Amino acid sequence: MTIGEILKANPHALTVFEKYGLGCAQCSLNTMETLEQGAEGHGLSAKEIHAIVTDLSAKAD
């Protein structure tokens, strides 16, 4: 799933991304990059990526 698809599917995704320092809504790559690719590109660790996924899942409920 691309970052853009996540933003469309989860109304709270932008808040979660901003919490981790990801400006994904404004990035032109959000239609091509997965969350993992984008987060790694910003220097986030696998543990931080897992935390983002956890936060996104909690906010989707």
DSSP file (Angstrom, degrees, kcal/mol; ACC not computed):
  #  RESIDUE AA STRUCTURE BP1 BP2  ACC     N-H-->O    O-->H-N    N-H-->O    O-->H-N    TCO  KAPPA ALPHA  PHI   PSI    X-CA   Y-CA   Z-CA
    1    1 A M              0   0    0      0, 0.0    34,-0.8     0, 0.0     2,-0.1   0.000 360.0 360.0 360.0 132.7    0.0    0.0    0.0
    2    2 A T  B  >  -A   34   0A   0     32,-0.2     4,-2.1    29,-0.1    32,-0.3  -0.363 360.0-111.5 -79.3 164.6    1.4    3.4   -0.9
    3    3 A I  H  > S+     0   0    0     30,-2.6     4,-2.6     1,-0.2    28,-0.2   0.897 119.9  54.7 -60.8 -40.3    1.5    6.3    1.5
    4    4 A G  H  > S+     0   0    0     26,-3.4     4,-1.9    29,-0.3    -1,-0.2   0.895 107.1  49.7 -60.4 -41.1   -1.1    8.1   -0.6
    5    5 A E  H  > S+     0   0    0     25,-0.4     4,-2.1     2,-0.2    -1,-0.2   0.884 110.3  50.8 -65.7 -38.1   -3.4    5.1   -0.3
    6    6 A I  H  X S+     0   0    0     -4,-2.1     4,-2.3     1,-0.2     7,-0.2   0.928 108.8  51.6 -64.0 -44.3   -2.9    5.0    3.5
    7    7 A L  H  < S+     0   0    0     -4,-2.6    -2,-0.2     1,-0.2    -1,-0.2   0.872 112.7  45.7 -61.0 -37.5   -3.8    8.8    3.7
    8    8 A K  H  < S+     0   0    0     -4,-1.9    -1,-0.2    -5,-0.2    -2,-0.2   0.864 116.9  44.1 -71.7 -36.8   -7.0    8.2    1.7
    9    9 A A  H  < S+     0   0    0     -4,-2.1    -2,-0.2     1,-0.2    -1,-0.2   0.764 115.8  44.6 -81.9 -26.6   -8.0    5.1    3.7
   10   10 A N    ><  -     0   0    0     -4,-2.3     3,-1.8    -5,-0.2     4,-0.4  -0.932  61.5-162.6-127.2 108.7   -7.3    6.4    7.2
   11   11 A P  T 3  S+     0   0    0      0, 0.0     4,-0.2     0, 0.0     3,-0.2   0.681  94.0  52.6 -63.8 -16.6   -8.3   10.0    8.2
   12   12 A H  T 3> S+     0   0    0      1,-0.2     4,-1.9     2,-0.1     3,-0.2   0.440  80.9  94.8 -96.5  -1.2   -5.9    9.9   11.1
   13   13 A A  H <> S+     0   0    0     -3,-1.8     4,-3.2    -7,-0.2     5,-0.2   0.884  79.0  56.6 -60.7 -40.7   -2.8    8.9    9.1
   14   14 A L  H  > S+     0   0    0     -4,-0.4     4,-2.6     1,-0.2    -1,-0.2   0.920 107.4  48.7 -59.0 -44.2   -1.6   12.5    8.6
   15   15 A T  H  > S+     0   0    0     -4,-0.2     4,-1.8     2,-0.2    -1,-0.2   0.911 113.1  47.8 -60.9 -43.1   -1.5   13.0   12.4
   16   16 A V  H  X S+     0   0    0     -4,-1.9     4,-1.1     2,-0.2    -2,-0.2   0.936 112.0  49.1 -64.2 -46.6    0.4    9.8   12.9
   17   17 A F  H ><>S+     0   0    0     -4,-3.2     5,-2.8     1,-0.2     3,-0.7   0.918 110.5  50.7 -60.4 -43.0    2.9   10.6   10.1
   18   18 A E  H ><5S+     0   0    0     -4,-2.6     3,-1.6     1,-0.2    -1,-0.2   0.858 101.9  61.8 -63.3 -35.3    3.5   14.0   11.5
   19   19 A K  H 3<5S+     0   0    0     -4,-1.8    -1,-0.2     1,-0.3    -2,-0.2   0.835 109.2  42.6 -57.9 -33.1    4.1   12.5   15.0
   20   20 A Y  T <<5S-     0   0    0     -4,-1.1    -1,-0.3    -3,-0.7    -2,-0.2   0.248 123.5-102.8-100.5  11.3    7.0   10.7   13.5
   21   21 A G  T < 5S+     0   0    0     -3,-1.6     2,-0.6     1,-0.2    -3,-0.2   0.728  74.2 140.5  78.9  22.4    8.3   13.6   11.4
   22   22 A L      < -     0   0    0     -5,-2.8     2,-0.9    -6,-0.2     3,-0.3  -0.884  37.4-165.4-103.6 117.8    7.0   12.4    8.1
   23   23 A G    >>  +     0   0    0     -2,-0.6     3,-0.8     1,-0.2     4,-0.6  -0.360  34.9 148.0 -92.5  54.2    5.6   15.2    5.8
   24   24 A C  T 34  +     0   0    0     -2,-0.9     3,-0.5     1,-0.2     6,-0.2   0.758  56.9  63.5 -66.6 -29.8    3.9   12.6    3.6
   25   25 A A  T 34 S+     0   0    0     -3,-0.3    -1,-0.2     1,-0.2    -2,-0.1   0.858 109.2  40.5 -66.6 -33.9    0.8   14.6    2.5
   26   26 A Q  T <4 S+     0   0    0     -3,-0.8     2,-0.3     3,-0.0    -1,-0.2   0.569  92.6 104.6 -90.0  -9.6    2.9   17.2    0.8
   27   27 A C    ><  -     0   0    0     -4,-0.6     3,-1.4    -3,-0.5     4,-0.1  -0.563  62.3-148.9 -80.5 130.7    5.4   14.7   -0.8
   28   28 A S  G >  S+     0   0    0     -2,-0.3     3,-0.6     1,-0.3    -1,-0.1   0.669  95.7  64.0 -71.0 -14.8    5.0   14.0   -4.5
   29   29 A L  G >> S+     0   0    0      1,-0.2     4,-2.7     2,-0.1     3,-2.3   0.525  72.0  95.5 -84.3  -5.2    6.4   10.5   -3.9
   30   30 A N  G <4 S+     0   0    0     -3,-1.4   -26,-3.4     1,-0.3   -25,-0.4   0.695  80.4  56.6 -63.9 -16.2    3.4    9.5   -1.7
   31   31 A T  G <4 S+     0   0    0     -3,-0.6    -1,-0.3   -28,-0.2    -2,-0.1   0.564 118.9  30.8 -87.3  -7.8    1.7    7.9   -4.7
   32   32 A M  T <4 S+     0   0    0     -3,-2.3     2,-0.3     2,-0.1    -2,-0.2   0.668 104.2  77.9-118.6 -28.8    4.7    5.7   -5.4
   33   33 A E     <  -     0   0    0     -4,-2.7   -30,-2.6     1,-0.0   -29,-0.3  -0.632  67.1-135.8 -93.0 143.2    6.3    4.9   -2.1
   34   34 A T  B  >  -A    2   0A   0     -2,-0.3     4,-2.5   -32,-0.3     5,-0.2  -0.407  34.4-103.0 -79.8 168.3    5.2    2.5    0.5
   35   35 A L  H  > S+     0   0    0    -34,-0.8     4,-2.8     1,-0.2     5,-0.3   0.921 123.6  51.7 -57.8 -44.6    5.2    3.4    4.2
   36   36 A E  H  > S+     0   0    0      1,-0.2     4,-2.6     2,-0.2     5,-0.2   0.923 110.6  47.3 -60.7 -45.6    8.4    1.4    4.7
   37   37 A Q  H  > S+     0   0    0      2,-0.2     4,-2.0     1,-0.2    -1,-0.2   0.927 115.0  45.7 -62.4 -45.8   10.2    3.1    1.8
   38   38 A G  H  X S+     0   0    0     -4,-2.5     4,-0.9     2,-0.2    -2,-0.2   0.916 114.7  46.8 -64.5 -44.5    9.2    6.6    2.9
   39   39 A A  H ><>S+     0   0    0     -4,-2.8     5,-2.5    -5,-0.2     3,-0.7   0.917 112.6  49.0 -66.2 -43.6   10.1    6.0    6.5
   40   40 A E  H ><5S+     0   0    0     -4,-2.6     3,-1.8    -5,-0.3    -1,-0.2   0.874 105.9  58.7 -63.3 -35.9   13.4    4.4    5.7
   41   41 A G  H 3<5S+     0   0    0     -4,-2.0    -1,-0.2     1,-0.3    -2,-0.2   0.752 105.9  49.2 -63.6 -24.0   14.1    7.4    3.4
   42   42 A H  T <<5S-     0   0    0     -4,-0.9    -1,-0.3    -3,-0.7    -2,-0.2   0.269 124.7-104.5 -97.5   9.1   13.7    9.6    6.4
   43   43 A G  T < 5 +     0   0    0     -3,-1.8    -3,-0.2     1,-0.2     2,-0.2   0.637  66.3 153.6  82.9  14.8   16.1    7.5    8.5
   44   44 A L      < -     0   0    0     -5,-2.5    -1,-0.2    -6,-0.1     2,-0.1  -0.515  39.1-124.7 -78.7 147.6   13.5    5.7   10.6
   45   45 A S     >  -     0   0    0     -2,-0.2     4,-2.3     1,-0.1     5,-0.2  -0.326  24.8-104.8 -83.6 167.7   14.3    2.3   12.1
   46   46 A A  H  > S+     0   0    0      1,-0.2     4,-2.3     2,-0.2     5,-0.2   0.867 123.5  54.9 -59.6 -36.6   12.3   -0.9   11.7
   47   47 A K  H  > S+     0   0    0      2,-0.2     4,-1.9     1,-0.2    -1,-0.2   0.902 108.5  47.2 -64.6 -41.1   11.2   -0.5   15.3
   48   48 A E  H  > S+     0   0    0      2,-0.2     4,-2.1     1,-0.2    -2,-0.2   0.884 110.3  52.3 -68.3 -38.0    9.9    3.0   14.5
   49   49 A I  H  X S+     0   0    0     -4,-2.3     4,-2.3     1,-0.2    -2,-0.2   0.908 108.5  51.0 -63.1 -41.2    8.1    1.8   11.3
   50   50 A H  H  X S+     0   0    0     -4,-2.3     4,-2.5     1,-0.2    -1,-0.2   0.899 108.4  52.4 -61.8 -40.1    6.4   -0.9   13.4
   51   51 A A  H  X S+     0   0    0     -4,-1.9     4,-2.6     2,-0.2    -2,-0.2   0.884 108.0  51.3 -64.1 -38.2    5.3    1.8   15.9
   52   52 A I  H  X S+     0   0    0     -4,-2.1     4,-2.8     2,-0.2    -2,-0.2   0.938 110.3  48.2 -62.9 -46.6    3.8    3.8   13.0
   53   53 A V  H  X S+     0   0    0     -4,-2.3     4,-2.3     1,-0.2    -2,-0.2   0.907 111.8  50.2 -60.7 -41.9    1.9    0.8   11.8
   54   54 A T  H  X S+     0   0    0     -4,-2.5     4,-2.2     2,-0.2    -1,-0.2   0.925 111.9  47.3 -61.7 -45.3    0.6    0.1   15.3
   55   55 A D  H  X S+     0   0    0     -4,-2.6     4,-2.2     1,-0.2    -2,-0.2   0.897 111.5  51.0 -63.5 -40.7   -0.5    3.8   15.7
   56   56 A L  H  X S+     0   0    0     -4,-2.8     4,-1.3     1,-0.2    -1,-0.2   0.900 110.5  49.3 -64.2 -39.8   -2.2    3.7   12.3
   57   57 A S  H  X S+     0   0    0     -4,-2.3     4,-0.7     1,-0.2    -2,-0.2   0.898 111.2  49.0 -65.6 -40.6   -4.1    0.5   13.3
   58   58 A A  H >< S+     0   0    0     -4,-2.2     3,-0.6     1,-0.2    -1,-0.2   0.877 112.3  48.1 -66.8 -37.3   -5.2    1.9   16.6
   59   59 A K  H 3< S+     0   0    0     -4,-2.2    -1,-0.2     1,-0.2    -2,-0.2   0.706 102.6  64.0 -77.0 -19.9   -6.4    5.1   14.9
   60   60 A A  H 3<        0   0    0     -4,-1.3    -1,-0.2     1,-0.2    -2,-0.2   0.708 360.0 360.0 -76.3 -19.1   -8.3    3.1   12.2
   61   61 A D    <<        0   0    0     -4,-0.7    -1,-0.2    -3,-0.6    -2,-0.1   0.478 360.0 360.0 -74.1 360.0  -10.7    1.6   14.8
